[in-house]
Amino acid sequence: MRCPSAVLLPVLAVLGTLRSAAQNYTFETFTVPVPNTIWTLATAINNHGIVTGLFQMSFPRAGLIARGFRRYPGGALEYLAYPSPPPDNRNGSGTYPFDVSNTGTIVGYYTAQTGTKGFVLVEGQYSTVETSPDDSTILTGTNDRGDLVGYSITPQPNSPSVFENFLRADGSATNIDVPGVQPRRSQPRGIAWDRTVVGFYQVGRGGAQGYLRGPNGTFLGFRWPGARFIVPEAINNVAGKISGYWVDDTNGEIRGFVYDYFSDLSRGVNSLGQSELQEQTVTQPIPLRIVPPQFLESIEVPGCPGTRVTGINSHGIITGTCSSVVSFV
């Protein structure tokens, strides 16, 4: 579950795998066989085929409790709970893995009596990440360098909380709020090895567009005709692709997507000429790319509406969920 982000919807139970072969996909689905589980969500996949995700259980007295998992290519599952032992079993507590690198590092956040904090799991050892003791800190992505992206929420007395989007690299933190957009209306979702960050920012009422932040700090928004809401979930600069989901403006249907940004932008975020960008305006605070259809693939799991593609690796294998019931790899 990606709380406190509003991006995630409950899923019921499954994980699966899509394998890319000339735009043809086969699906492998699986469930987390834990009693009282009401939904399961795959969140990322690395080059070794390891999938991370989470599942939520419902108990009559304890309420809703979330736990993470790591699924190996053979199907073996390892469950993740932090802080532990013992894990917090209060209503609303949980462990939420968001991303896994090729080195096996897993990042995400947990909720407990001590608050909401980010975590990094390396070779069986957890460490807590927080921007300050009073903040809620959510980690949404990592790469093989060990860089981190995420956001923090700082409560304020008698006023709205303060949001900040950040990138942590080489021991220091950088603010990566989208220029001209209130921080609470944007969110980083993933980071590539070359430190290109992908995320989304809200526009108007009920709309959202994707963005890329290049290694030098340049921002580029992107969208395509007919999309009301675009949420990029992962980026892989070796494959040169971004995965996520979008909401069709005509019928409200949710579909996954894979965007070949490397081919579209040729040499990266900073390669486009101004003639290829929509004019920057008050309602478009950063340069905006209208993605040509040849660089975009819409993903729909047959017979399973509501596809969200949450992860992609260097081999083009994707993972995600659909119907708030099934996850795939």
Secondary structure, DSSP 4 states (H G I P E B T S, - for coil): --TTSS------SEEEEEEEETTEEEEEEEE---TTEEEEEEEEE-TT--EEEEEEEEETTTEEEEEEEEE-TTS-EEEE-SS-SSPP-STT-EEEEEEE-TT--EEEEEEETTEEEEEEEETTEEEEE-SSTTSEEEEEEE-TT--EEEEEEEEETTEEEEEEEEEEETTEEEE-PPTTS-GGGEEEEEE-TT--EEEEEEETTTEEEEEEE-TTS-EEEEE-TTEEEEEEEEEETTTTEEEEEEEETTT--EEEEEE-HHHHHSS-TT---GGGSBPP-SS--S-EEE--GGGEEEE-BTTB-S-EEEEE-TTS-EEEEETTTEEE-
